[in-house]
């Protein structure tokens, strides 16, 4: 990584401001988003070609109500059926889709809803992604937790009853290298029965090392599968290399991870095409690695520090519900996670239809779980959050609400023997 992309100052220098302006105004100043950096592993895989061919040929305007009806009548949902269910023609059939999705969810997951919480351990970042609160040019309070601080945060979370944690960092190899993340994962293994990771993409052997440190699964957001749009949103940093990010889940599986999770950030580009590509990414990779556990999520854009106007375009709760129902019908065995980006009311409703996993006791800031969970003032100066959440329920409250919906909250679904 070229470290001159990284900015850690309250005010940008004249040189940094000039570079930021060039990146925003002059496309020729940006690197090729399809060109790997020298230390990035390239794997021989046909998954990307299959996904992109289907996405580029998807014309959702040509699907009719009859296509949607036919898709809902099929016992097994085909790729063509999925395209119909994601099209505008399916919106009047949302109730029927929800009923079908609910049947599939009950059939394969019973009435269970899994709970987890994220723990951000650092918010330093070397990427310039214009929609993200952590981006290297955003003036925020940066923080990286020391190991003793990480352990204290984990202890507080574990004492609440949580058994699954998702560890996150900003995308900075310089500040949060693989060894630092691995040591945090070793600590997590002492307190939690399931450990997930959402960090910058790494090479196969690095995923293998992290798995040996205790990681069960890896989550990577592709953000958008539209390469042209991706180029205009990711102006600098390693994240700009689109194909390296696309292949991250496959490298993680090759590195021994038990599971991988996928997502596009809805509202960045054409959400119907991104939803199709996300589902197909899972579909083709599951065919190639049938033993692997896979899950999907559908996060929407949220306001960030210094920009409260960032919101998804055209993706309202009705469209989000349509996507989640289509996912469940097309991929009945795949877990679906709905994050705290969404409202309490939406999450309470969707777990009865299609979602199988929700977060609770969430903070997207750095080092503030102890204060949030216990109410005690701490010496830690919390780092700023990545985005605003919409559902801030505690584990206890979330647990009670799930029971109130007639469902069974589950804190762990995996036993080591």
KOLRO-52909 format. One line per field, with one value per residue (C-alpha): x, y, z; residue in three letters. Coordinates in Angstrom, 1 decimal. Example, Ala and Ser with C-alpha at 12.3 -4.5 7.8 and 13.67 -1.06 7.14 Angstrom:
<sites>
c1 = 12.3, 13.7
c2 = -4.5, -1.1
c3 = 7.8, 7.1
resn = ALA, SER
</sites>
This chain:
<sites>
c1 = 0.0, 1.3, 1.2, 0.8, -2.9, -3.2, -4.1, -4.1, -4.5, -7.2, -6.6, -5.4, -2.1, -2.1, -0.4, -3.1, -5.9, -4.4, -4.2, -7.8, -9.0, -7.1, -8.6, -12.1, -11.8, -9.3, -10.0, -6.6, -4.9, -6.5, -5.0, -6.7, -9.3, -8.8, -5.0, -3.6, -0.9, 2.3, 1.6, -2.0, -2.6, -4.4, -6.3, -7.6, -11.3, -14.3, -16.8, -16.4, -16.9, -20.1, -21.6, -20.7, -22.1, -25.5, -25.5, -24.6, -27.3, -30.0, -32.8, -35.3, -37.7, -38.6, -40.1, -43.9, -46.4, -46.8, -43.1, -43.3, -46.3, -44.5, -41.5, -43.5, -45.2, -41.8, -40.7, -37.1, -36.2, -34.0, -31.7, -34.3, -36.9, -34.7, -34.4, -38.2, -38.5, -36.0, -37.7, -40.2, -42.9, -42.6, -43.4, -47.2, -46.6, -44.6, -47.2, -47.1, -43.3, -43.2, -45.5, -43.3, -40.1, -41.6, -42.3, -38.7, -37.3, -39.3, -38.5, -34.8, -34.2, -37.2, -38.2, -34.7, -33.0, -29.2, -27.7, -24.2, -22.5, -19.7, -16.6, -14.6, -11.0, -9.6, -10.9, -7.7, -8.1, -6.0, -8.8, -10.7, -14.3, -16.5, -19.5, -17.6, -17.1, -13.7, -12.3, -8.8, -9.7, -12.6, -11.8, -12.7, -11.3, -9.0, -8.3, -6.7, -7.3, -4.4, -4.7, -5.7, -8.4, -9.7, -9.8, -11.8, -14.3, -14.6, -15.1, -17.9, -19.6, -19.3, -20.6, -23.8, -24.4, -23.3, -21.5, -20.7, -18.6, -17.7, -14.3, -13.9, -11.2, -10.7, -8.8, -5.2, -2.5, -0.1, -2.1, -4.0, -1.7, -2.6, -0.6, -2.5, -5.8, -4.7, -3.8, -7.3, -8.8, -6.9, -8.4, -11.8, -11.5, -11.2, -14.5, -16.7, -17.8, -18.1, -15.6, -16.2, -14.0, -14.7, -11.4, -9.6, -9.2, -6.0, -4.2, -5.0, -2.1, -3.0, -6.6, -5.1, -3.1, -6.3, -8.2, -5.5, -5.9, -9.6, -11.6, -14.7, -15.9, -15.1, -17.4, -16.5, -18.7, -18.2, -20.0, -21.1, -20.6, -20.8, -17.1, -17.6, -19.6, -17.1, -14.3, -16.0, -16.7, -13.3, -10.8, -7.6, -6.2, -6.0, -9.8, -9.8, -8.7, -12.1, -11.2, -9.0, -12.0, -14.4, -12.2, -11.8, -14.4, -12.9, -9.4, -10.8, -12.3, -9.1, -7.4, -9.6, -12.4, -15.6, -17.9, -18.1, -20.6, -21.4, -23.1, -23.5, -24.1, -27.5, -27.9, -24.5, -25.5, -28.4, -29.7, -31.5, -28.4, -26.3, -28.8, -28.7, -24.9, -24.7, -27.0, -25.2, -21.8, -23.1, -24.8, -21.8, -19.4, -21.6, -21.7, -17.9, -17.5, -20.6, -19.2, -18.9, -21.4, -22.5, -24.7, -26.0, -26.9, -28.5, -27.2, -28.3, -26.3, -26.4, -25.3, -21.7, -19.7, -19.5, -22.1, -25.6, -27.0, -25.6, -28.6, -29.6, -31.1, -34.5, -34.0, -36.9, -38.1, -40.5, -37.6, -35.4, -38.1, -38.5, -34.8, -34.6, -37.7, -36.1, -32.9, -34.7, -36.7, -33.6, -31.2, -33.3, -30.3, -28.3, -28.4, -29.6, -28.4, -30.1, -27.9, -28.7, -28.6, -32.3, -35.1, -36.4, -39.8, -38.3, -36.0, -38.9, -40.9, -38.3, -37.1, -40.6, -40.2, -36.7, -33.9, -32.1, -29.5, -29.5, -27.0, -27.6, -25.9, -24.2, -21.7, -19.8, -17.4, -14.0, -13.6, -17.0, -18.7, -17.7, -19.3, -22.3, -22.9, -22.2, -22.8, -19.4, -17.0, -13.8, -10.4, -10.6, -11.3, -13.7, -12.9, -15.6, -18.1, -18.2, -21.9, -25.1, -27.1, -30.9, -31.6, -29.6, -31.3, -29.3, -28.9, -31.4, -34.0, -33.4, -33.8, -37.1, -38.5, -37.6, -39.4, -42.3, -42.6, -42.9, -39.4, -36.4, -33.3, -30.1, -26.7, -24.7, -25.4, -22.0, -20.4, -16.8, -16.1
c2 = 0.0, 3.5, 5.2, 8.6, 7.7, 7.6, 10.8, 11.0, 14.7, 17.0, 19.3, 18.2, 19.6, 21.7, 18.7, 16.3, 18.7, 19.0, 15.2, 14.8, 17.4, 15.6, 12.3, 13.7, 15.8, 14.0, 10.3, 10.0, 10.5, 7.3, 3.8, 1.2, -0.6, -3.9, -3.9, -6.0, -4.6, -6.7, -8.3, -9.3, -12.9, -13.8, -17.0, -18.9, -18.9, -18.8, -17.4, -13.7, -14.3, -16.3, -13.6, -10.7, -12.2, -12.8, -9.3, -7.4, -9.2, -8.6, -6.3, -6.3, -4.1, -7.1, -9.2, -9.3, -10.2, -13.6, -14.2, -13.5, -15.8, -18.6, -18.1, -18.4, -21.6, -23.4, -25.6, -24.9, -21.3, -20.9, -18.0, -16.8, -17.0, -14.9, -12.3, -12.1, -11.8, -9.0, -7.0, -4.1, -6.5, -8.4, -5.5, -6.1, -9.7, -8.8, -10.5, -13.7, -13.6, -13.1, -16.1, -18.3, -16.9, -17.6, -21.2, -21.7, -20.1, -22.3, -25.4, -24.9, -22.8, -23.5, -20.5, -19.6, -16.2, -16.0, -13.1, -11.6, -8.3, -6.4, -5.1, -2.4, -2.5, 0.2, 2.9, 3.8, 3.5, 3.9, 4.0, 6.9, 5.6, 8.7, 7.1, 5.7, 7.5, 5.8, 7.1, 8.5, 12.0, 12.3, 14.3, 11.9, 10.8, 7.8, 5.1, 1.7, -0.5, -2.0, -5.8, -5.1, -2.7, -5.3, -7.9, -5.6, -4.8, -8.5, -9.3, -6.7, -8.1, -11.7, -10.9, -9.6, -13.2, -12.8, -15.9, -14.7, -11.7, -10.1, -8.3, -5.3, -2.8, 0.0, -1.0, -0.1, -2.7, -0.1, 0.4, -2.9, -5.6, -9.2, -10.1, -7.5, -8.8, -12.4, -11.6, -10.0, -13.2, -15.3, -13.2, -13.5, -17.3, -17.2, -15.4, -16.4, -19.6, -18.1, -15.5, -13.7, -11.2, -8.2, -6.6, -5.7, -8.6, -10.7, -13.5, -17.2, -17.9, -14.9, -16.2, -19.5, -17.8, -16.0, -19.2, -20.8, -17.8, -18.8, -17.2, -19.2, -17.1, -14.0, -11.2, -9.0, -6.4, -6.0, -2.7, -2.7, -5.2, -2.4, -1.9, 1.5, 2.9, 1.2, 3.2, 6.5, 5.6, 4.2, 6.8, 5.6, 2.7, -1.1, -1.3, 0.2, -3.1, -4.5, -8.2, -8.7, -7.9, -10.0, -13.2, -12.6, -15.2, -17.8, -17.2, -17.4, -20.8, -22.0, -20.8, -23.1, -20.8, -22.6, -19.9, -16.7, -13.9, -11.6, -8.3, -5.3, -1.9, -1.1, 2.4, 2.9, 1.7, -0.1, -2.0, -4.7, -5.6, -5.6, -7.8, -10.3, -10.3, -10.8, -13.8, -15.3, -14.8, -17.1, -19.5, -20.2, -20.3, -22.7, -25.0, -25.0, -25.3, -27.3, -27.9, -24.2, -22.2, -19.0, -16.1, -12.9, -9.5, -6.4, -3.3, 0.1, 3.3, 5.2, 8.8, 9.1, 11.5, 14.9, 13.9, 13.2, 13.4, 10.0, 7.7, 5.0, 5.9, 4.3, 1.5, 1.8, -0.8, -2.2, -2.9, -4.2, -6.6, -7.7, -8.5, -10.4, -12.5, -13.2, -14.3, -16.7, -18.2, -18.6, -19.7, -21.5, -22.9, -19.7, -17.5, -14.0, -11.2, -7.9, -5.3, -2.5, -0.1, -0.9, 0.1, -1.8, -2.3, -3.6, -6.0, -7.3, -8.0, -9.5, -12.1, -13.6, -13.9, -14.3, -13.1, -15.6, -13.5, -10.0, -7.9, -6.6, -4.3, -2.6, 0.2, 1.1, 3.3, 2.2, 1.4, 2.4, -1.0, -0.8, 2.6, 1.7, -1.7, -0.7, 3.1, 3.6, 6.3, 4.9, 6.3, 5.3, 8.1, 6.4, 6.6, 7.8, 5.4, 4.2, 5.0, 5.7, 2.8, 2.8, 0.0, 0.3, -2.4, -4.3, -8.1, -8.4, -6.2, -7.9, -11.3, -10.3, -8.8, -12.0, -14.1, -11.7, -12.4, -16.1, -16.9, -18.6, -16.5, -18.5, -17.4, -20.2, -22.9, -24.6, -27.1, -28.0, -31.7
c3 = 0.0, -0.9, 2.5, 1.1, 0.7, 4.5, 6.2, 10.0, 10.9, 12.2, 9.2, 5.8, 4.6, 1.4, -0.3, 0.9, -0.1, -3.5, -3.9, -2.7, -5.2, -8.1, -7.2, -7.2, -10.3, -12.6, -13.3, -15.0, -11.5, -10.2, -10.6, -12.8, -10.6, -12.4, -11.9, -9.0, -6.8, -6.6, -3.3, -4.2, -4.9, -8.1, -8.2, -11.2, -10.7, -13.1, -10.5, -11.4, -15.1, -14.5, -12.1, -14.3, -17.5, -15.8, -14.2, -17.4, -19.4, -16.7, -18.1, -15.3, -17.3, -19.6, -16.8, -16.4, -13.8, -15.5, -15.1, -11.4, -11.0, -12.8, -10.6, -7.4, -8.7, -9.2, -6.4, -7.1, -7.9, -11.0, -11.9, -14.3, -11.6, -9.3, -12.0, -12.2, -8.4, -8.2, -11.0, -10.6, -11.9, -8.6, -6.3, -6.4, -5.3, -2.2, 0.1, -1.9, -1.9, 1.8, 2.4, 0.2, 1.9, 5.4, 4.4, 3.2, 6.3, 8.6, 6.6, 6.8, 10.0, 12.1, 14.2, 15.3, 15.1, 15.7, 17.6, 17.4, 18.0, 16.1, 17.8, 16.0, 17.2, 14.9, 12.5, 10.7, 6.9, 3.8, 1.3, -0.1, -0.4, -0.6, 1.2, 4.3, 7.6, 8.0, 4.7, 4.9, 4.1, 6.6, 9.8, 12.5, 15.9, 15.0, 17.4, 17.6, 20.7, 22.5, 23.4, 27.0, 25.8, 23.3, 26.0, 28.3, 25.5, 24.9, 28.5, 28.8, 25.7, 26.9, 30.3, 28.6, 27.4, 23.8, 22.4, 18.8, 17.9, 14.6, 14.7, 12.4, 11.6, 9.1, 6.0, 7.0, 6.9, 8.3, 11.5, 11.8, 10.3, 10.1, 13.2, 15.2, 14.0, 14.7, 18.3, 18.7, 17.3, 19.8, 22.6, 21.1, 21.1, 24.9, 25.3, 22.4, 20.7, 17.3, 15.9, 12.6, 10.9, 8.6, 7.6, 4.4, 1.9, 2.3, 0.6, 1.1, 3.5, 5.6, 5.8, 6.8, 9.6, 10.8, 10.8, 13.0, 15.3, 15.9, 13.1, 11.9, 9.0, 7.0, 5.7, 2.7, 1.3, -2.5, -2.1, -5.7, -8.5, -11.1, -12.0, -13.6, -10.6, -8.2, -9.9, -9.1, -5.5, -4.5, -5.5, -3.7, -1.7, -2.0, -1.9, -5.4, -6.8, -7.7, -8.7, -5.6, -3.5, -5.5, -4.9, -1.2, -0.1, -2.3, -0.9, 2.6, 1.9, 0.4, 3.6, 5.7, 6.8, 7.6, 6.3, 4.3, 4.0, 1.1, 0.5, -1.7, -0.1, -1.6, -2.8, -4.3, -7.8, -9.5, -6.5, -8.5, -10.5, -7.3, -5.5, -8.4, -8.5, -4.7, -4.9, -7.9, -6.2, -3.4, -5.8, -7.9, -5.0, -3.1, -6.1, -6.1, -2.3, -1.2, 2.3, 3.1, 5.1, 3.4, 4.2, 2.7, 4.0, 2.4, 4.2, 2.9, 2.9, 6.2, 7.2, 8.3, 10.5, 8.6, 6.0, 7.2, 3.6, 2.6, 2.1, -0.4, -3.7, -4.5, -2.0, 0.4, 3.0, 0.4, -2.1, 0.7, 1.8, -1.9, -2.2, 1.1, 0.1, -3.3, -1.6, 0.6, -2.2, -4.4, -1.7, 0.9, 2.9, 3.1, 6.2, 5.9, 8.2, 8.7, 10.5, 12.9, 10.0, 9.7, 12.0, 14.9, 13.2, 10.0, 11.8, 14.0, 10.9, 8.6, 11.1, 10.8, 7.0, 5.7, 8.0, 10.3, 12.0, 13.6, 15.5, 19.0, 21.5, 18.5, 18.4, 15.3, 17.3, 18.7, 22.4, 23.8, 24.6, 28.3, 28.7, 26.6, 28.3, 31.9, 32.0, 33.6, 32.4, 31.1, 30.3, 26.7, 24.3, 21.8, 18.1, 15.8, 14.3, 10.7, 10.2, 12.1, 13.3, 13.4, 16.0, 19.2, 21.2, 23.8, 23.7, 26.5, 24.8, 21.4, 23.1, 24.7, 21.5, 19.5, 22.1, 21.9, 18.2, 18.9, 17.7, 19.5, 20.0, 19.5, 20.8, 19.4, 16.8, 16.6, 18.9, 18.8, 19.6
resn = UNK, UNK, UNK, UNK, UNK, UNK, UNK, UNK, UNK, UNK, UNK, UNK, UNK, UNK, UNK, UNK, UNK, UNK, UNK, UNK, UNK, UNK, UNK, UNK, UNK, UNK, UNK, UNK, UNK, UNK, UNK, UNK, UNK, UNK, UNK, UNK, UNK, UNK, UNK, UNK, UNK, UNK, UNK, UNK, UNK, UNK, UNK, UNK, UNK, UNK, UNK, UNK, UNK, UNK, UNK, UNK, UNK, UNK, UNK, UNK, UNK, UNK, UNK, UNK, UNK, UNK, UNK, UNK, UNK, UNK, UNK, UNK, UNK, UNK, UNK, UNK, UNK, UNK, UNK, UNK, UNK, UNK, UNK, UNK, UNK, UNK, UNK, UNK, UNK, UNK, UNK, UNK, UNK, UNK, UNK, UNK, UNK, UNK, UNK, UNK, UNK, UNK, UNK, UNK, UNK, UNK, UNK, UNK, UNK, UNK, UNK, UNK, UNK, UNK, UNK, UNK, UNK, UNK, UNK, UNK, UNK, UNK, UNK, UNK, UNK, UNK, UNK, UNK, UNK, UNK, UNK, UNK, UNK, UNK, UNK, UNK, UNK, UNK, UNK, UNK, UNK, UNK, UNK, UNK, UNK, UNK, UNK, UNK, UNK, UNK, UNK, UNK, UNK, UNK, UNK, UNK, UNK, UNK, UNK, UNK, UNK, UNK, UNK, UNK, UNK, UNK, UNK, UNK, UNK, UNK, UNK, UNK, UNK, UNK, UNK, UNK, UNK, UNK, UNK, UNK, UNK, UNK, UNK, UNK, UNK, UNK, UNK, UNK, UNK, UNK, UNK, UNK, UNK, UNK, UNK, UNK, UNK, UNK, UNK, UNK, UNK, UNK, UNK, UNK, UNK, UNK, UNK, UNK, UNK, UNK, UNK, UNK, UNK, UNK, UNK, UNK, UNK, UNK, UNK, UNK, UNK, UNK, UNK, UNK, UNK, UNK, UNK, UNK, UNK, UNK, UNK, UNK, UNK, UNK, UNK, UNK, UNK, UNK, UNK, UNK, UNK, UNK, UNK, UNK, UNK, UNK, UNK, UNK, UNK, UNK, UNK, UNK, UNK, UNK, UNK, UNK, UNK, UNK, UNK, UNK, UNK, UNK, UNK, UNK, UNK, UNK, UNK, UNK, UNK, UNK, UNK, UNK, UNK, UNK, UNK, UNK, UNK, UNK, UNK, UNK, UNK, UNK, UNK, UNK, UNK, UNK, UNK, UNK, UNK, UNK, UNK, UNK, UNK, UNK, UNK, UNK, UNK, UNK, UNK, UNK, UNK, UNK, UNK, UNK, UNK, UNK, UNK, UNK, UNK, UNK, UNK, UNK, UNK, UNK, UNK, UNK, UNK, UNK, UNK, UNK, UNK, UNK, UNK, UNK, UNK, UNK, UNK, UNK, UNK, UNK, UNK, UNK, UNK, UNK, UNK, UNK, UNK, UNK, UNK, UNK, UNK, UNK, UNK, UNK, UNK, UNK, UNK, UNK, UNK, UNK, UNK, UNK, UNK, UNK, UNK, UNK, UNK, UNK, UNK, UNK, UNK, UNK, UNK, UNK, UNK, UNK, UNK, UNK, UNK, UNK, UNK, UNK, UNK, UNK, UNK, UNK, UNK, UNK, UNK, UNK, UNK, UNK, UNK, UNK, UNK, UNK, UNK, UNK, UNK, UNK, UNK, UNK, UNK, UNK, UNK, UNK, UNK, UNK, UNK, UNK, UNK, UNK, UNK, UNK, UNK, UNK, UNK, UNK, UNK, UNK, UNK, UNK, UNK, UNK, UNK, UNK, UNK
</sites>
